Amino acid sequence: MNSNRVDEIAELREQKKLDREAEVEAREAKAAEEAKSHATNMARIAKKMARIEAGNNVVAEEPAIVEVVSEEPVIVEVVAEEPVAKPKSAPKKKKAAVKKPAAKAKGKSKGRPKGSKNK
C-alpha cells in the first residue's frame, strides 16, 4: 500500500469515530427530550387524579362558554325547491337469442387414423 492510501484510511476511521460519537450524543439528547416530555405528562396526570380524588371534578383548562344573545330577531327565509324529476330511461331491449348452427353428422373419416402405424 502506498502512504496516501494509508492516510486516507486513517482519516476515514477518524471520521467514522466522530460520526458515531455525534450519533450517540443525538440519541442521548432525544432520550432526554422524551424523558422531559414524559415527566411533564405524568405531572399533569397526577394533578388531574388529585383533583378527581378531592371531588373537584371541574376541568380548569376549559374556559366557560358565554353566549351573546342579540335582541334583534333573525329572519330566516326558507325557499322550498321542487324536486326535479329525472326522466325515466327506456327499458332495455332483450337481445335475440343467437342460435348455433347444428352440428354436422359425423360420417366416415377420411385418411389414416392417428393411432395407426401403417404406412
Residue, then its C-alpha position, 0 to 999 in steps of 0.5 A: m500500500n502506498s502512504n496516501r492510501v494509508d492516510e486516507i484510511a486513517e482519516l476515514r476511521e477518524q471520521k467514522k469515530l466522530d460520526r458515531e460519537a455525534e450519533v450517540e450524543a443525538r440519541e442521548a439528547k432525544a432520550a432526554e427530550e422524551a424523558k422531559s416530555h414524559a415527566t411533564n405528562m405524568a405531572r399533569i396526570a397526577k394533578k388531574m387524579a388529585r383533583i378527581e380524588a378531592g371531588n373537584n371534578v371541574v376541568a380548569e383548562e376549559p374556559a366557560i362558554v358565554e353566549v351573546v344573545s342579540e335582541e334583534p330577531v333573525i329572519v330566516e327565509v326558507v325557499a322550498e325547491e321542487p324536486v326535479a324529476k329525472p326522466k325515466s330511461a327506456p327499458k332495455k331491449k332483450k337481445a335475440a337469442v343467437k342460435k348455433p348452427a347444428a352440428k354436422a353428422k359425423g360420417k366416415s373419416k377420411g385418411r389414416p387414423k392417428g393411432s395407426k402405424n401403417k404406412 
